[in-house]
Amino acid sequence: MEVGVILATLLLLIVLYLIVRLTLGPLKVLTRFFVHCLIALLVLVGLNFAGFYAGFHLPVNPVSVMGVGILGFPGLILLAFLSYLFI
């Protein structure tokens, strides 16, 4: 093989690697965000089912799900505290 063909192939592989790396990076972040929001939704619904007997209710809407999904357990505590304060 000629040296030019080998160098062109290596350059093409590097460019292809960079394109794949740049496109999959944001997708990984979005996938992780949606998984966290799904888990937050399941936790909120589970707490509402369990809290039904104790008279405890947390709002399940997109804002609360994203808040708990992003902040995690502290977000859940914050949501419960704000729900207790304003309701």
BAFI-3210 file (N, C-alpha, C; in Angstrom, 3 decimals, decimal comma, padded with zeros to 6 digits):
// residues 87
n [1|2|3|4|5|6|7|8|9|10|11|12|13|14|15|16|17|18|19|20|21|22|23|24|25|26|27|28|29|30|31|32|33|34|35|36|37|38|39|40|41|42|43|44|45|46|47|48|49|50|51|52|53|54|55|56|57|58|59|60|61|62|63|64|65|66|67|68|69|70|71|72|73|74|75|76|77|78|79|80|81|82|83|84|85|86|87]
n.u [000,848|000,350|001,899|000,364|-002,275|-002,511|-002,124|-004,323|-006,408|-005,988|-006,423|-009,113|-010,260|-009,679|-011,156|-013,730|-013,921|-013,882|-016,253|-018,209|-017,721|-018,328|-021,051|-022,247|-021,735|-023,495|-025,860|-025,505|-025,612|-028,240|-029,665|-028,998|-030,167|-032,916|-033,279|-032,835|-034,992|-037,107|-036,760|-037,196|-039,880|-041,069|-040,440|-041,828|-044,497|-044,676|-044,294|-046,590|-048,574|-047,928|-048,132|-050,790|-052,395|-051,486|-052,143|-050,414|-049,193|-047,513|-046,903|-047,152|-045,785|-044,342|-042,358|-041,785|-040,915|-038,634|-037,130|-036,668|-035,405|-033,046|-031,881|-031,981|-032,134|-031,958|-033,535|-036,001|-036,550|-036,630|-038,852|-040,853|-040,752|-041,436|-043,977|-045,227|-045,071|-046,605|-049,042]
n.v [-001,178|002,273|005,079|007,392|006,477|005,032|007,074|008,712|006,965|006,655|009,326|009,594|007,712|008,917|011,301|010,212|008,962|011,242|012,521|010,639|010,585|013,237|013,359|011,348|012,056|014,190|012,698|010,698|012,132|013,137|010,713|009,738|011,741|011,355|008,774|009,222|010,933|009,177|007,314|009,060|009,689|007,177|006,865|009,041|008,388|005,953|006,836|008,387|006,421|004,920|006,910|007,483|006,262|007,483|010,075|011,662|013,507|014,119|016,387|015,261|016,200|017,509|019,400|018,833|016,201|016,506|018,116|016,422|014,409|015,651|016,679|014,553|012,668|014,859|016,690|015,450|015,638|018,434|018,951|017,687|019,273|021,822|021,226|020,686|023,206|024,936|023,740]
n.w [000,000|-000,530|001,056|001,214|001,027|003,383|005,298|004,673|005,324|008,093|008,890|008,163|009,904|012,357|012,155|011,930|014,425|016,098|015,293|016,054|018,780|019,538|018,947|020,480|023,098|024,178|023,958|025,825|028,198|028,090|028,114|030,634|032,199|031,602|032,613|035,336|035,838|035,335|037,403|039,549|039,087|039,541|042,259|043,406|042,761|044,108|046,771|047,011|046,851|049,130|051,059|051,011|052,934|055,221|054,839|053,403|050,741|047,721|045,071|041,735|039,006|035,946|036,734|039,437|039,178|037,548|039,257|041,465|040,059|039,185|041,551|043,302|046,346|048,244|046,804|046,919|049,655|049,841|048,183|049,684|051,996|050,951|050,014|052,429|053,606|051,939|051,490]
ca.u [000,000|001,093|001,896|-000,743|-003,516|-002,483|-002,338|-005,705|-007,251|-005,832|-007,099|-010,539|-010,632|-009,635|-012,309|-014,908|-013,921|-014,266|-017,670|-018,986|-017,511|-019,049|-022,497|-022,727|-021,551|-024,755|-026,879|-025,277|-026,097|-029,697|-030,150|-028,854|-031,184|-034,225|-033,308|-033,003|-036,369|-037,977|-036,633|-037,865|-041,315|-041,462|-040,347|-042,928|-045,746|-044,625|-044,538|-047,992|-049,353|-047,663|-048,597|-052,244|-052,968|-051,058|-052,574|-049,250|-049,283|-046,550|-047,358|-046,428|-045,879|-043,011|-041,384|-041,345|-040,168|-037,301|-036,416|-036,193|-034,477|-031,763|-031,301|-031,919|-032,784|-032,203|-034,656|-037,209|-036,761|-037,029|-040,220|-041,724|-040,778|-042,219|-045,359|-045,718|-045,200|-047,599|-050,321]
ca.v [000,000|003,515|005,824|008,349|005,770|004,705|008,316|009,133|006,062|007,033|010,604|009,312|007,039|009,914|012,184|009,417|008,813|012,525|012,754|009,746|011,025|014,494|013,164|010,462|012,685|014,753|011,656|010,002|013,015|013,135|009,407|009,686|012,634|010,715|007,642|009,794|011,418|008,008|006,805|010,039|009,499|005,956|007,123|009,922|007,623|004,994|007,564|008,784|005,233|004,588|008,003|007,602|005,832|008,420|011,413|012,376|013,589|014,973|016,615|014,565|016,958|017,523|020,210|018,103|015,017|016,945|018,578|015,252|013,695|016,342|016,844|013,279|012,592|016,204|017,275|014,840|016,270|019,808|018,903|017,373|020,446|022,865|020,764|020,858|024,628|025,638|023,015]
ca.w [000,000|-000,554|002,308|001,145|001,311|004,810|006,039|004,441|006,105|009,495|009,068|008,106|011,150|013,440|011,971|012,260|015,879|016,685|015,016|016,917|020,172|019,755|018,869|021,539|024,404|024,661|024,079|027,089|029,255|028,016|028,543|032,089|032,747|031,498|033,548|036,677|035,937|035,425|038,768|040,406|038,899|040,245|043,699|043,789|042,704|045,219|048,013|047,062|047,198|050,534|051,894|050,928|054,204|056,263|054,475|052,871|049,283|047,021|043,702|040,660|037,765|035,324|037,470|040,629|038,746|037,125|040,443|042,207|039,186|039,137|042,882|044,016|047,657|048,793|046,080|047,464|050,961|049,552|047,684|050,818|052,865|050,294|050,005|053,790|053,889|051,147|051,355]
c.u [000,891|000,940|000,720|-002,074|-003,604|-002,752|-003,777|-006,677|-007,176|-006,540|-008,612|-011,022|-010,637|-010,837|-013,601|-015,032|-014,377|-015,744|-018,544|-018,888|-018,303|-020,562|-023,027|-022,568|-022,841|-025,861|-026,734|-025,817|-027,623|-030,292|-030,086|-029,900|-032,562|-034,343|-033,513|-034,429|-037,361|-037,939|-037,331|-039,378|-041,804|-041,433|-041,510|-044,270|-045,794|-044,870|-045,983|-048,891|-049,159|-048,199|-050,092|-052,895|-052,604|-051,497|-051,453|-049,304|-048,217|-047,051|-046,487|-046,710|-044,469|-041,960|-040,878|-040,536|-038,761|-036,479|-035,855|-035,198|-033,104|-031,102|-031,201|-032,672|-032,956|-033,348|-035,983|-037,550|-037,235|-038,467|-041,198|-041,855|-041,620|-043,700|-045,986|-045,942|-046,399|-048,916|-050,869]
c.v [001,239|004,245|006,801|007,706|005,437|005,955|008,820|008,268|006,397|008,357|010,419|008,637|008,010|010,850|011,449|009,222|010,101|012,837|011,898|010,193|012,298|014,323|012,291|011,057|013,293|013,712|010,892|010,826|013,040|011,809|009,284|010,568|011,975|009,508|008,149|010,310|010,263|007,414|007,748|009,909|008,268|006,145|007,995|009,192|006,604|005,657|008,024|007,598|004,860|005,666|008,213|007,263|006,789|009,854|012,278|012,337|014,546|015,174|015,871|015,337|017,030|018,309|019,461|016,864|015,414|017,446|017,435|014,462|014,326|016,360|015,554|013,332|013,968|016,928|016,724|015,445|017,712|019,866|018,612|018,578|021,561|022,487|020,942|022,335|025,265|024,933|022,689]
c.w [000,000|000,773|002,346|001,488|002,805|005,644|005,872|005,245|007,589|009,792|009,060|009,384|012,334|013,347|012,329|013,768|016,553|016,464|015,918|018,362|020,472|019,700|019,996|022,927|024,937|024,798|025,384|028,257|029,261|028,477|030,057|032,772|032,718|032,420|034,969|036,869|036,031|036,833|039,741|040,304|039,645|041,760|044,159|043,776|043,835|046,560|048,130|047,380|048,659|051,469|051,853|052,270|055,333|055,967|053,931|051,355|048,754|045,597|042,696|039,373|037,167|036,102|038,698|040,256|038,304|038,302|041,253|041,365|039,154|040,512|043,679|045,335|048,305|048,079|046,564|048,817|050,767|049,057|048,808|051,744|052,251|050,214|051,387|054,115|053,186|050,985|052,713]
res [m|e|v|g|v|i|l|a|t|l|l|l|l|i|v|l|y|l|i|v|r|l|t|l|g|p|l|k|v|l|t|r|f|f|v|h|c|l|i|a|l|l|v|l|v|g|l|n|f|a|g|f|y|a|g|f|h|l|p|v|n|p|v|s|v|m|g|v|g|i|l|g|f|p|g|l|i|l|l|a|f|l|s|y|l|f|i]
***
